[in-house]
Amino acid sequence: MATATLDRLTNHGLSDPRCLFPKLQTLRFSHYAGFINGAFADMIESRWNLPDSYGQADIPQDRVVRLERCFLDVFGGTKGVNSAVRARLRHLRAEGLRIWLVGSVGSDEGF
């Protein structure tokens, strides 16, 4: 996935016309541990930490809605994910984001 695509998935403001899939509520993603980095965590946070005034009623088509759940399957295992990024993802989970980070190849290391 190109850096530009990751940037386009990141919410940069209330009505960010550049933001891809503004109504995205479930993310299922499989990639190598090196891609689950700070920019990836920024994207997840940008879709979770929305202003309180972001109600669900009468949402304009381009308005970004809150991410509700995230499934990350990490090829080669989660131990390759930077510890600071894993801590950020754990923090989001503690705040209420339903997030699962698992390592593939028969491993379920979690984070």
C-alpha distances in whole Angstrom, upper triangle without the diagonal:
4,7,8,7,7,10,11,11,13,17,19,22,25,24,21,20,17,16,14,15,18,20,17,20,18,14,14,11,11,9,11,13,12,9,11,13,15,12,11,15,15,13,15,18,18,18,21,23,24,28,31,32,29,31,30,33,32,29,28,25,23,24,21,22,22,20,22,20,17,17,14,15,14,15,17,19,19,21,18,17,18,22,21,18,20,23,21,20,23,25,23,24,28,27,27,23,23,21,20,18,19,19,19,21,24,24,24,24,23,23
4,5,5,7,9,10,11,13,16,18,21,24,23,19,19,15,15,14,16,19,21,19,21,20,17,17,14,14,12,14,15,13,10,13,13,15,12,11,15,15,13,16,19,18,19,22,24,25,28,31,32,29,31,30,33,33,29,28,25,23,24,21,23,23,21,24,23,20,20,17,18,17,18,20,22,21,23,20,18,19,23,22,19,21,24,22,21,25,26,24,26,29,29,29,25,25,23,23,21,22,22,22,24,27,27,27,27,26,25
4,5,5,6,9,10,11,14,15,19,22,21,18,18,14,14,13,16,18,21,19,21,21,17,18,15,16,14,15,15,13,10,12,11,12,9,9,13,12,11,14,17,16,17,20,21,22,25,29,30,27,30,29,32,32,28,27,25,22,22,20,22,22,20,23,22,19,20,18,19,18,19,21,22,21,23,19,17,18,21,20,17,20,22,20,20,23,24,22,24,27,27,27,24,25,22,23,21,23,23,23,26,29,28,27,27,25,24
4,5,5,6,9,10,13,13,17,20,19,15,15,11,11,11,14,16,19,18,21,21,18,19,17,18,16,18,19,17,13,15,15,14,11,12,15,14,12,15,17,16,17,20,21,22,25,28,28,26,28,28,31,30,26,25,22,19,20,18,21,21,20,23,23,21,22,20,21,21,22,25,25,24,26,23,21,21,24,23,20,23,25,22,22,26,26,24,26,29,28,28,25,26,24,25,23,25,25,26,29,31,31,30,30,28,27
4,5,5,6,9,12,13,17,19,18,14,14,10,10,8,11,14,16,15,17,17,15,16,14,15,14,16,18,16,13,14,14,15,11,11,14,13,11,14,16,15,15,18,20,20,24,27,27,24,26,26,28,28,24,23,20,17,18,16,18,19,17,21,20,18,19,17,19,19,20,23,24,23,25,22,20,21,24,23,19,22,24,21,20,24,25,22,24,27,26,26,22,23,21,22,21,23,23,24,27,29,28,28,28,26,25
4,5,5,7,10,12,15,18,17,14,15,11,10,9,12,13,16,14,16,16,13,14,12,14,13,15,15,14,10,11,11,11,8,7,10,10,7,10,13,12,12,15,17,18,21,24,25,22,25,24,27,27,23,23,21,18,18,15,17,17,15,18,18,15,16,15,17,17,18,21,21,20,22,20,17,18,20,19,16,18,20,17,17,21,21,19,21,24,23,23,19,20,18,19,18,20,21,22,25,27,26,25,25,23,22
4,5,5,8,9,13,16,15,12,13,9,8,9,12,13,16,15,17,18,15,17,16,18,17,18,18,17,13,14,13,12,8,9,11,9,7,11,13,11,12,15,16,17,20,23,24,21,24,24,27,26,22,21,20,16,17,14,17,17,16,19,19,18,19,18,20,20,22,25,25,23,25,22,19,19,22,20,17,20,21,18,18,22,22,19,22,25,23,24,21,22,20,22,21,24,24,26,29,31,30,29,28,26,24
4,5,8,9,12,14,13,9,10,6,5,6,9,10,13,13,16,17,15,17,16,18,18,20,21,19,16,16,16,15,11,11,14,12,9,12,14,11,12,15,17,16,19,23,23,20,22,22,24,24,20,18,16,13,14,12,15,16,15,19,19,18,19,19,21,22,23,26,26,25,27,25,22,23,25,23,20,22,24,21,20,24,23,21,23,26,24,24,21,22,21,23,22,25,26,27,30,32,31,30,30,27,26
4,6,9,12,14,13,10,11,8,5,5,7,8,11,9,12,13,11,13,13,16,16,18,19,18,14,14,14,14,11,9,11,10,7,9,11,9,9,12,14,14,18,21,21,18,20,20,22,22,18,18,16,13,13,10,12,13,12,15,15,14,16,16,18,19,21,24,24,22,25,23,20,21,23,21,18,20,21,18,17,21,20,18,20,23,21,21,17,19,17,19,19,22,23,24,27,29,28,27,27,24,23
4,6,9,12,12,9,11,9,6,8,10,9,12,11,13,14,13,15,15,18,18,19,19,18,15,14,14,12,9,9,10,7,4,7,9,6,7,10,11,12,15,18,19,16,19,19,22,22,18,18,17,13,13,10,12,12,11,15,16,14,17,17,20,20,23,25,25,23,25,23,20,20,21,19,16,18,19,16,16,19,18,16,18,21,19,19,16,18,17,19,19,22,24,25,29,31,29,27,27,24,23
4,6,8,9,7,9,8,6,9,10,8,11,11,13,15,14,18,18,21,21,23,23,22,19,17,17,15,12,12,12,9,7,9,9,5,6,9,10,9,12,15,15,13,16,16,19,19,15,15,14,11,10,7,10,10,11,15,16,16,19,19,22,23,26,29,28,25,28,26,23,23,24,21,18,21,21,17,17,20,19,16,19,21,19,19,16,19,18,21,22,25,27,28,32,33,32,30,29,26,25
4,7,8,6,9,8,8,11,13,11,14,15,17,19,18,21,21,24,24,25,25,23,20,19,18,16,13,14,14,10,9,12,11,7,9,12,11,10,12,16,16,14,17,18,21,21,17,16,16,12,11,10,12,13,14,18,20,19,22,22,26,26,29,31,30,28,30,28,25,24,25,22,20,22,22,19,19,22,21,18,21,23,21,21,19,22,22,24,25,28,30,31,35,36,35,33,32,29,27
4,6,5,9,10,9,13,14,11,14,15,17,20,20,23,23,26,27,29,28,27,24,23,21,19,16,17,17,13,12,14,12,9,10,12,11,9,10,13,13,11,15,16,18,18,14,14,14,11,9,9,11,13,15,18,21,21,24,25,28,29,32,34,33,31,33,31,28,27,28,25,22,25,24,21,21,24,22,19,22,24,21,21,20,23,23,26,27,30,32,34,38,39,37,35,34,31,29
4,6,9,11,10,13,14,10,13,15,16,19,20,24,24,28,29,31,30,30,26,25,24,22,19,19,19,16,14,15,14,11,11,13,11,8,8,11,10,8,12,13,15,14,11,11,12,9,7,7,10,11,14,18,20,21,25,26,29,30,33,36,35,32,35,34,30,29,30,27,25,27,26,23,23,25,23,20,23,24,21,21,20,23,23,27,28,31,34,35,39,40,38,36,36,32,31
4,6,9,8,11,12,9,12,14,16,20,20,24,24,28,29,31,31,30,27,26,25,23,20,20,20,17,15,17,16,13,12,15,14,11,12,14,13,11,13,14,15,14,10,9,9,6,5,7,10,13,15,19,21,22,25,26,30,31,34,37,36,34,36,35,31,31,32,29,27,29,29,25,25,27,26,23,25,27,24,24,22,24,25,28,29,32,35,36,39,41,39,37,37,34,32
4,5,5,9,11,9,12,14,16,19,19,22,22,26,26,28,28,27,24,23,23,21,18,18,18,15,13,15,15,11,12,15,15,12,14,17,16,13,16,17,18,17,13,11,11,7,7,8,11,14,15,19,21,21,24,25,28,29,31,34,34,32,34,32,29,29,30,28,25,27,27,24,23,27,25,22,25,27,24,24,22,24,24,27,28,31,33,34,37,39,38,36,35,32,31
4,6,8,10,9,12,14,17,20,20,23,23,26,27,29,30,29,25,25,24,23,20,20,21,18,15,18,18,15,14,18,18,16,17,20,19,16,18,18,19,17,14,11,10,6,8,9,13,16,17,21,23,23,25,26,29,30,32,35,35,33,36,34,31,31,33,30,27,29,30,27,26,29,28,25,27,30,27,27,24,26,26,29,29,32,34,35,38,40,39,37,37,34,33
4,6,9,9,13,14,17,19,18,21,21,23,24,26,27,25,22,22,22,20,17,17,19,16,13,16,17,14,14,17,18,16,18,22,21,18,21,20,22,20,17,15,13,9,11,11,14,16,17,21,22,21,24,24,27,27,29,32,32,31,33,31,28,28,30,28,25,27,28,25,24,28,27,24,27,29,27,27,24,25,25,27,27,30,31,32,35,37,36,35,35,32,31
4,7,6,10,10,14,15,15,18,18,21,21,24,24,23,20,19,19,18,15,14,16,14,10,13,14,11,10,14,15,14,16,19,19,16,18,18,20,19,15,13,12,8,9,8,11,13,13,17,18,18,20,21,23,24,27,30,29,28,30,28,25,26,28,25,22,24,25,22,21,25,24,21,23,26,23,23,20,22,21,24,24,27,28,29,33,34,33,32,32,29,28
4,6,9,9,12,14,13,15,15,18,19,22,23,22,19,19,19,19,16,14,16,15,11,13,15,12,11,15,17,16,19,21,21,18,19,18,20,19,16,14,12,9,11,9,12,13,13,16,17,16,18,19,21,23,25,28,28,27,29,28,25,26,28,26,23,24,26,23,21,25,25,21,23,26,24,23,20,21,20,22,23,25,27,27,30,32,31,30,30,28,27
4,5,5,9,11,11,13,14,18,19,23,24,24,20,19,21,20,17,16,17,16,12,13,15,13,11,14,16,15,18,20,20,16,18,16,18,17,14,13,10,9,10,8,9,11,11,14,15,15,17,18,20,22,25,28,28,26,30,28,25,27,28,27,23,24,26,23,21,24,24,20,22,25,23,21,18,19,19,21,22,24,26,26,30,31,30,29,30,27,27
4,6,9,11,12,15,17,20,22,25,25,25,22,21,22,21,18,16,17,16,12,13,14,11,9,12,14,12,15,17,16,13,14,13,15,14,10,10,8,6,6,4,6,9,10,13,15,15,18,19,22,24,27,30,29,28,31,30,26,27,29,27,23,25,26,22,21,24,23,19,21,24,21,20,17,18,19,21,23,25,28,28,32,33,32,30,31,28,27
4,6,9,11,14,16,20,22,26,26,27,23,22,23,23,20,18,18,18,14,14,15,13,10,12,15,13,16,17,16,13,13,11,13,13,10,10,8,8,8,6,5,8,8,11,13,14,17,19,22,24,27,30,29,28,31,30,27,28,29,28,24,25,26,23,21,23,23,19,20,23,20,18,16,17,18,20,22,25,27,28,31,32,31,29,30,27,27
4,6,7,11,13,16,19,22,23,23,20,19,20,20,18,15,16,15,12,11,13,12,9,11,14,13,17,18,18,14,15,13,16,16,13,14,12,11,11,8,7,8,6,9,10,10,13,15,18,20,23,27,26,24,27,27,24,25,26,25,21,22,23,20,18,20,21,17,17,21,19,17,14,14,14,17,18,21,23,24,27,28,28,26,26,23,23
4,7,10,13,17,19,22,22,24,21,19,20,20,19,16,16,16,13,11,13,12,9,10,13,13,16,17,18,14,14,12,15,16,14,15,14,14,13,10,7,6,4,5,7,8,11,14,17,20,23,26,25,23,26,26,23,25,25,24,21,21,22,19,16,18,18,15,15,18,16,13,11,11,12,14,17,19,22,23,27,27,26,24,24,21,21
4,7,10,13,16,20,20,22,19,17,19,20,18,15,15,16,13,11,14,14,11,11,15,16,19,20,21,18,18,16,19,20,18,19,17,17,16,13,11,9,6,6,5,6,8,11,14,17,20,23,22,20,24,24,21,23,24,23,20,19,21,18,15,17,18,15,14,17,16,14,10,9,10,12,14,16,19,19,23,23,23,20,21,18,19
4,6,10,13,16,16,18,15,13,16,17,16,12,13,14,11,9,13,13,11,12,16,17,20,22,23,20,20,19,22,23,20,21,19,18,17,14,13,11,8,8,6,5,6,8,11,14,16,20,19,17,21,20,18,20,21,21,17,17,19,17,14,16,17,14,14,18,17,15,11,10,9,10,12,14,16,17,20,21,20,18,19,17,17
4,7,10,14,15,17,14,13,16,18,17,13,14,16,14,12,15,17,14,15,19,20,24,25,27,23,24,22,25,26,23,24,22,21,21,18,16,15,11,11,9,6,5,6,8,11,13,17,16,16,19,19,17,20,21,21,18,17,20,18,15,17,19,16,15,19,19,17,14,12,10,10,10,12,13,14,17,18,17,16,17,15,16
4,7,10,11,13,11,10,13,16,15,11,13,15,13,12,15,17,15,16,20,21,25,27,29,25,26,25,28,29,26,26,24,23,22,19,18,17,13,14,11,8,6,5,6,8,11,14,14,13,17,16,14,17,19,19,16,15,18,17,14,17,19,17,16,20,21,19,15,14,11,10,10,11,12,12,15,17,16,15,16,15,16
4,7,9,12,10,10,13,16,16,12,14,17,15,14,18,20,18,20,23,25,29,30,32,29,30,28,32,33,30,30,28,26,26,23,22,21,17,18,14,11,8,6,5,6,7,11,11,12,15,14,13,16,18,20,16,16,19,18,16,18,21,19,18,22,23,22,18,17,13,12,10,10,10,9,12,14,14,14,15,14,15
4,7,8,7,8,11,14,14,11,14,16,15,15,18,20,19,21,24,26,30,32,33,30,32,31,34,35,31,32,29,28,27,24,24,23,19,20,17,13,11,8,7,5,6,9,10,11,13,11,11,14,17,18,15,15,19,18,16,18,21,20,20,23,24,23,20,19,15,14,11,11,10,10,12,15,14,15,15,15,16
4,6,6,7,10,14,14,12,14,17,17,17,20,21,22,23,25,28,31,34,36,33,35,34,37,38,34,35,32,31,30,27,27,25,22,23,20,16,14,10,8,5,5,7,8,9,11,8,9,12,15,17,14,14,18,18,16,19,21,21,21,24,25,25,22,21,17,15,12,11,9,10,12,15,14,15,14,15,15
4,5,5,8,12,13,11,12,16,16,16,18,20,21,21,24,26,30,32,35,32,34,33,37,38,35,35,33,31,30,27,27,24,21,22,19,16,14,10,9,6,6,7,7,6,8,5,5,8,11,13,11,11,14,15,14,16,19,18,19,22,23,23,20,20,16,14,11,10,9,10,13,15,13,14,13,13,12
4,6,6,10,11,10,12,15,15,16,18,20,21,22,24,27,30,33,35,32,35,34,38,38,35,35,33,31,30,27,27,25,22,24,21,18,16,13,12,9,10,10,11,10,10,7,6,8,12,13,11,12,15,15,15,18,20,20,21,23,25,25,22,22,18,17,14,14,13,14,16,19,17,18,16,16,15
4,5,9,9,7,10,12,12,13,16,17,18,19,21,24,27,30,32,29,31,31,34,35,31,32,30,27,27,23,24,22,19,21,19,15,14,11,11,9,10,12,12,11,13,10,8,10,13,14,11,12,16,15,14,17,19,18,19,22,23,23,20,20,17,16,13,14,13,15,17,20,18,18,17,16,16
4,7,8,6,7,10,11,11,13,15,16,17,19,21,25,27,30,27,29,29,32,33,30,30,29,26,25,22,22,20,17,18,16,13,12,9,10,8,11,12,11,9,11,9,6,8,11,11,8,9,12,11,10,13,15,15,16,19,20,20,17,17,13,13,10,12,12,14,17,19,17,16,15,14,12
4,6,5,6,9,10,11,12,14,16,17,18,21,24,27,29,27,29,29,33,34,30,31,29,27,26,22,23,21,18,20,18,15,15,12,14,12,14,15,14,12,13,10,7,7,10,9,6,9,11,10,11,14,15,15,17,19,20,21,18,19,16,16,13,15,15,17,20,22,20,19,17,16,14
4,5,5,6,9,10,10,12,14,15,16,18,21,24,27,25,28,28,32,32,29,29,28,25,24,21,21,19,18,20,19,16,17,15,17,15,18,19,18,15,15,13,10,9,10,8,6,10,11,9,10,14,14,14,16,18,18,20,17,19,16,17,15,18,18,21,24,26,23,22,20,18,15
4,5,5,6,9,10,10,13,14,15,17,20,23,25,23,26,26,30,30,27,27,25,22,21,18,19,18,16,19,18,16,17,15,17,16,18,20,19,17,18,16,13,12,14,12,9,13,14,12,12,16,16,15,18,20,20,21,18,19,17,18,16,19,20,22,25,27,25,24,22,20,18
4,5,5,6,9,10,11,13,14,17,20,23,25,22,25,25,28,29,25,26,24,21,20,17,18,16,14,16,15,12,13,11,14,13,16,18,17,14,16,14,11,11,14,12,9,11,13,11,10,14,15,13,15,18,18,18,15,16,14,15,13,16,17,19,22,24,22,21,19,17,16
4,5,5,6,8,10,10,12,15,18,21,23,21,23,24,27,28,25,26,25,22,20,17,17,15,13,15,14,11,13,12,15,14,17,19,17,14,16,15,11,11,12,10,7,9,10,7,7,11,11,10,12,15,14,15,13,14,12,13,12,15,17,19,23,24,22,20,19,16,14
4,6,5,6,9,10,10,13,16,19,21,19,22,22,26,27,23,24,23,20,18,15,16,14,13,16,15,14,16,15,18,18,20,22,21,18,20,18,15,14,15,12,9,12,13,9,10,14,13,11,14,16,15,17,14,16,15,17,16,19,21,23,27,28,26,24,22,20,17
4,5,5,7,9,10,12,15,18,20,17,20,20,24,24,21,21,20,17,16,12,13,12,10,13,13,12,14,13,17,17,20,22,21,19,21,19,16,16,17,15,12,14,15,12,11,15,14,12,15,17,16,16,13,15,14,16,15,19,20,22,26,27,25,24,23,20,18
4,5,5,6,9,11,15,17,19,17,19,19,22,23,20,21,20,18,16,12,12,10,8,10,10,9,11,11,15,16,19,21,20,17,19,19,15,15,16,14,11,12,13,10,8,12,12,9,11,14,13,13,10,12,10,13,13,16,18,21,24,25,23,21,20,17,16
4,5,5,6,9,12,14,17,15,17,18,22,23,20,21,21,18,16,13,12,10,9,11,12,11,14,14,18,19,22,24,22,19,21,20,17,16,16,14,11,13,12,9,9,12,10,8,11,13,11,12,10,13,12,15,15,19,21,24,27,28,26,23,22,19,17
4,6,6,7,10,13,15,13,16,17,20,21,17,18,18,15,13,10,10,9,9,12,14,13,16,17,20,21,24,26,25,22,24,23,20,19,20,17,14,16,16,12,12,15,14,11,14,16,14,14,12,15,15,18,18,22,24,26,30,31,29,27,26,22,20
4,6,7,10,13,14,11,14,14,17,18,15,16,16,13,11,7,7,5,5,9,11,11,14,15,19,20,24,26,25,22,25,24,20,21,21,19,16,17,17,14,13,16,14,11,13,16,13,13,10,13,13,16,17,21,23,25,29,30,28,25,25,22,20
4,6,9,11,13,11,13,14,17,19,16,18,18,16,13,10,8,5,5,8,10,11,14,16,19,21,24,27,25,22,24,24,20,20,20,18,15,16,16,12,11,13,11,8,10,12,9,9,7,10,11,15,16,20,23,25,29,29,27,24,24,20,19
4,7,9,11,10,13,14,18,19,17,18,19,17,14,11,10,8,9,11,13,14,18,19,23,24,27,29,27,24,26,26,22,21,21,18,16,17,16,13,13,14,12,9,12,13,10,11,10,14,14,18,19,23,26,28,32,32,30,27,26,23,21
4,6,8,7,10,12,15,16,13,15,16,14,11,9,8,7,9,12,15,16,20,21,25,26,30,32,30,27,29,29,25,25,25,22,20,21,20,16,16,18,16,13,15,16,13,13,12,16,17,21,22,26,29,31,35,35,33,30,29,26,24
4,5,6,9,12,14,16,14,15,17,16,12,11,10,10,13,15,18,20,24,25,29,30,33,36,34,31,33,32,29,28,27,24,23,24,23,19,19,21,18,15,18,18,15,15,15,19,20,24,26,29,32,35,38,39,37,34,33,29,27
4,5,7,11,13,15,14,16,18,17,14,13,11,11,14,15,19,21,25,26,30,32,35,38,35,32,34,34,31,30,29,27,25,26,24,21,21,22,19,16,18,18,14,15,15,19,21,25,27,30,34,36,40,40,38,34,34,30,28
4,6,9,11,12,11,13,16,16,12,12,11,12,15,17,21,23,27,29,32,34,37,40,38,35,37,37,33,33,32,30,28,29,27,24,24,25,22,20,22,22,18,18,18,21,24,27,29,33,36,38,42,42,40,37,37,33,31
4,7,9,10,8,11,13,13,9,9,8,8,12,14,18,20,24,26,29,31,35,37,35,33,35,35,31,31,31,28,26,27,26,23,22,23,21,18,20,21,17,17,16,19,21,25,27,30,33,35,39,39,38,35,34,31,30
4,6,8,7,11,13,14,10,11,9,9,13,14,18,21,24,27,30,32,36,39,37,34,37,37,33,33,33,31,28,29,28,25,24,25,23,20,21,22,18,17,17,19,22,25,28,31,34,36,40,40,38,35,35,32,31
4,7,6,10,12,13,10,10,7,9,12,13,16,19,23,25,29,31,35,38,36,34,36,36,33,34,34,32,29,29,29,25,24,25,24,20,21,22,19,17,17,18,21,24,27,30,33,35,38,38,37,34,35,31,31
4,6,9,12,14,11,13,11,13,16,16,20,23,26,29,32,35,38,41,39,37,40,40,37,37,37,35,33,33,32,29,28,29,27,24,25,26,22,21,20,22,25,28,31,34,37,38,42,42,41,38,38,35,34
4,6,9,12,10,12,11,14,17,18,22,24,28,30,34,36,39,42,41,39,42,42,38,39,39,37,34,35,34,31,30,31,30,26,27,29,25,24,23,24,27,30,32,35,38,39,43,43,42,40,40,37,36
4,6,8,6,8,8,11,14,16,19,22,25,27,31,33,36,39,38,36,39,38,35,35,36,34,31,32,32,28,27,29,27,24,25,27,23,22,21,22,24,27,30,33,36,37,40,41,40,37,38,34,34
4,6,5,9,10,14,16,19,22,23,27,29,32,34,37,40,39,37,40,39,36,36,37,35,32,33,33,30,28,31,29,26,27,29,26,25,23,25,26,29,31,34,37,38,41,42,41,39,39,36,36
4,6,8,10,14,16,18,21,22,25,27,30,32,34,38,37,35,39,37,34,35,36,34,31,32,33,29,28,30,29,26,27,29,26,25,23,24,25,28,30,33,35,36,39,40,39,37,38,35,35
4,6,9,13,15,18,20,21,24,25,29,30,33,36,36,34,37,35,32,33,34,32,29,30,31,27,26,29,28,24,26,28,25,24,22,24,25,27,29,32,34,34,38,39,38,36,37,34,33
4,6,10,13,15,18,20,23,24,28,30,32,36,35,32,35,34,31,31,32,30,27,28,28,25,24,26,25,21,23,25,22,21,19,21,22,26,27,30,33,34,37,38,37,35,35,32,31
4,7,9,12,15,16,19,21,24,26,29,32,31,29,32,31,27,28,28,26,23,24,25,21,20,23,21,18,20,22,19,18,16,18,19,22,23,27,29,30,34,35,34,31,31,28,27
4,7,9,12,14,18,20,23,25,28,31,30,28,31,30,27,27,28,26,23,24,24,20,19,21,20,16,17,20,17,15,13,15,17,20,22,25,28,29,33,33,32,30,30,26,26
4,6,9,11,15,17,21,23,26,29,27,25,28,28,24,25,25,23,20,20,20,17,16,17,16,12,14,16,13,11,10,12,13,17,19,22,25,27,31,31,29,27,27,23,22
4,6,8,11,14,17,19,23,26,24,22,25,24,21,22,22,21,18,18,18,15,13,15,15,11,12,14,12,11,8,9,10,13,15,19,22,23,27,27,26,23,23,20,19
4,7,10,13,17,20,23,26,24,21,25,25,22,23,23,22,19,18,19,16,13,15,14,11,10,13,11,8,6,6,8,12,15,18,21,22,26,26,25,22,22,19,18
4,7,10,13,16,20,22,20,18,21,22,19,21,21,20,17,16,17,15,12,13,14,11,9,13,12,9,6,4,6,8,11,14,17,19,22,22,21,18,19,15,16
4,6,10,12,16,19,17,15,18,19,16,18,18,18,15,14,15,14,10,12,14,11,10,13,13,11,8,6,5,6,8,11,14,16,19,20,18,16,16,13,13
4,7,10,13,16,14,13,16,17,15,17,18,19,15,14,16,15,11,13,15,13,12,15,16,14,11,8,6,5,6,8,11,12,16,16,15,13,14,11,12
4,6,10,12,11,10,13,13,11,14,15,16,13,12,15,14,11,13,15,14,13,16,18,16,13,11,8,6,5,6,8,10,13,14,13,11,12,10,11
4,6,9,8,8,12,12,11,15,16,18,15,13,17,17,14,15,18,17,16,19,21,20,16,14,11,8,6,5,6,6,10,11,10,9,11,10,12
4,6,6,6,9,9,8,12,14,16,13,12,16,16,14,15,19,18,17,20,22,21,18,17,13,10,7,6,5,6,9,11,10,10,10,10,11
4,6,8,10,9,10,14,16,19,16,15,19,20,17,19,22,22,21,24,26,25,22,20,17,14,11,9,6,5,7,10,10,11,12,13,14
4,7,8,8,10,13,16,18,17,15,19,20,18,20,23,23,22,25,27,27,24,22,19,16,12,10,6,6,7,10,8,11,11,12,14
4,6,6,8,12,13,16,14,12,16,18,16,16,20,20,19,22,24,24,21,20,16,13,9,7,4,6,8,9,7,8,7,9,10
4,5,5,9,10,13,11,9,12,14,12,13,16,17,16,18,21,21,19,17,14,11,7,6,5,8,11,12,9,8,6,7,7
4,5,8,8,12,11,9,12,15,14,14,17,19,18,20,23,23,21,20,17,14,11,10,8,11,13,14,11,11,8,9,8
4,6,9,12,11,10,13,15,14,16,19,19,19,22,24,24,22,21,18,16,12,11,9,12,14,15,13,13,11,12,11
4,6,9,7,7,10,11,11,12,15,16,16,19,21,21,19,19,15,14,10,11,10,13,15,17,14,14,11,11,9
4,6,5,6,9,10,11,12,14,16,17,18,20,22,20,20,17,16,13,14,14,17,19,21,17,17,14,13,11
4,5,5,6,9,10,10,12,14,15,16,18,20,19,19,16,16,13,14,15,18,20,21,18,17,13,12,9
4,5,5,6,9,10,11,13,14,15,17,19,18,19,16,16,14,16,17,21,23,24,21,19,16,15,11
4,5,5,6,9,10,11,12,14,15,17,15,16,13,14,11,14,15,18,21,22,19,18,15,13,10
4,5,5,6,9,10,11,12,14,16,14,14,11,11,9,11,13,16,19,20,17,15,12,10,6
4,5,5,6,9,10,10,12,14,14,15,13,13,12,14,16,20,23,23,20,17,14,12,8
4,5,5,6,9,10,11,13,12,13,11,13,12,15,17,21,24,25,21,19,17,14,10
4,5,5,6,9,10,11,9,10,8,9,9,12,15,18,21,22,19,16,14,11,8
4,5,5,6,9,10,9,10,8,9,9,13,15,19,22,22,19,16,13,10,7
4,5,5,6,9,9,11,10,12,13,16,19,22,26,26,22,19,17,14,11
4,5,5,7,6,8,8,11,12,16,19,22,25,25,23,19,18,14,12
4,5,5,5,6,6,9,10,14,17,20,24,23,20,17,16,12,11
4,5,7,9,10,12,14,17,20,23,27,26,23,19,18,14,12
4,6,9,11,14,16,19,22,25,29,28,26,22,21,17,15
4,6,9,12,15,18,22,24,28,27,25,21,20,17,16
4,6,9,12,16,19,21,25,25,23,19,19,15,14
4,7,10,13,17,19,23,22,20,17,17,13,13
4,7,10,13,16,19,19,17,14,14,10,10
4,6,10,12,16,15,13,10,10,7,8
4,7,10,13,13,11,8,8,5,6
4,6,10,10,7,5,6,5,7
4,7,8,5,5,6,7,9
4,5,5,7,9,10,13
4,6,9,11,13,16
4,7,10,12,15
4,6,9,12
4,6,9
4,6
4
